């Protein structure tokens, strides 16, 4: 297992209503001595309570919960006064769910079927500021962010991709791994990570303006 | 500015003088008519029996003196004097105000015409060719007397001239009256329909004095005594000018209250004078205020000139010309009153309302044309707007239809995704967790479950990525295979640079390509025993190449038999569907599957 360079152990909260899955995740994570599972909860209400009581660094959250949507938990994490990364758990890593989670402020996603190693690697990369991103997610981000603005659309400048971000996103969507992208552009792995983080933020910023613009385009406003 | 005003005023004056001069030149003295006797010598009788007298040459002019004394002068023309009989008619082209024949007993008979003949022609039937022609002319001292030459002869010889002069005096006066009435009706109608058109209100009002001017020519001669006859004419002209001034300022959109006040004060003074001044001096009053009216008419012309840019070029020239003509027509009539120039016999004032009536009609027609033009422009704009809006609407409908179709597709897609995810996915996940927790783990079961998860993932990808370019679909495929191949010790050498240049590739064909790559990767996982698989694209190629054991049963030439397996046959079929050539070879260091598209773009 990876030896953690962190001074303190990072607190992890799991929000998942299917117990076998929850147990599987917990088991995978418990191997890492740098990570400390503080609670496993099964619904939105207890997740929000745990969030405020336990102040976790990482929240693994499923979207379909018995008393509501995991998106609410993700929003609460994004608004929290302390540093808290929400990671959405998805079985297939399908973009609809992951993207809506990112729009609510999620820092990344994990596939439920991933191997224990992959699970830990995903959590670590989020903690180190390099949110994971699959080609499926990348290409949808590209579609959402890179197209020309509509005539009556006022994209906030904060939501427009830079040329390098566009290139990185394009490479990721073509299936290249982060290291391969870094090699392609002659930049460090960390720089790729910060580009990806920036892209995540821009998607979050844009999710609202885009909806308004779409409505305007249809003459609904 | 001042010099500009002075120049405009001078121009107005010069134009008017030139026009009066032109009228003066046209107003020829009474000349001979062929077939008729031209009488320009006559005896001015010294006593009622007219036995003696003083021969005078016509035109005879007796200057006015400002008293109301009525004088009667008797004239006698003997047949012997002109060398023949006095047969037919006596034709006075411009008769004095009151002319009556004197019978054999030297008593005056009834006047031959009830009209105010001082401004028109007169025709008198002669009964006895051998008797002398004796007639009386009554005239008021303050009016003076002018007797122009006249004709005697058969009716036919003077008929044409007489009718022409009747037409030019009484006829024109009648025309003026009709025009004024019509003009009043039209202007009033325009004003009542559009209260903002103040110019037309004043134009309608101006028809009042215009009517009066025309009527003076047609009035019975005894209706007004000679002094008032002229006074009414000049007062009417003054009021006429006042109304035209108001019309003009509103027509060109000028606000000149001080000018209008000064003008109305003058008109008031004029009216007061006419009421209080003794009749003998009315002509003097009329003379003074005639100058006043002419002065104001010149002011109107000057103001109009200074603001000519406020109206169209055409309107300016037409209106200015008609105003100058109207002014000259009245000036021409008044001049003989104030000077002793040998003026011709014709009067022109009766044409003044006609000139202004024409101006009014011209304005009305112009306005009508303007309105029509505006209406037409409005129609054109309306048509354009309707066309543009229709286009916009059509585009919007298309957009909405598109969006509705897209929304329906999205909804269906989302429903399938949710069912796969929450339904199938949930179960699989529970099985996976259970399998991992079991005391004796079953690697075959776990691999099978992973295969199922991967396969569902690929199906979900294909649902959401139909409209994506091929290179991005391939990127997604790598992600799905990464875990499986990674566990088998196979790494990717990923060289996808862009989608192959395939102009006629459709979304279902894209999926065919994906299936070929998937099949190739499955083969790598199942049979190749490779450590690396290289996937690369160029403009015309898609190549999957591994470093494994190669084809298990190669033909002698190294080519694989495409019918050797179900998977291979499928690959070949799909390649055909997407118009590509499939090539599978054992390179000696592994297997290479290449899709090649012909260079359709040259």
Interface residues (C-beta under 8 A of the other chain):
Chain A: X18 X20 X21 X23 X24 X64 X90 X91 X92 X93 X94 X95 X96 X97 X112 X113 X114 X115 X118 X134 X135 X136 X138 X139 X140 X142 X143 X172 X173 X174 X175 X176 X177 X180 X217 X218 X219
Chain B: X396 X399 X400 X403 X414 X417 X420 X421 X422 X425 X426 X428 X429 X430 X432 X433 X434 X436 X437 X449 X450 X453 X456 X457 X460 X461 X464 X465 X468 X471 X472 X474 X475 X476 X477 X478 X479 X483 X494 X496 X497
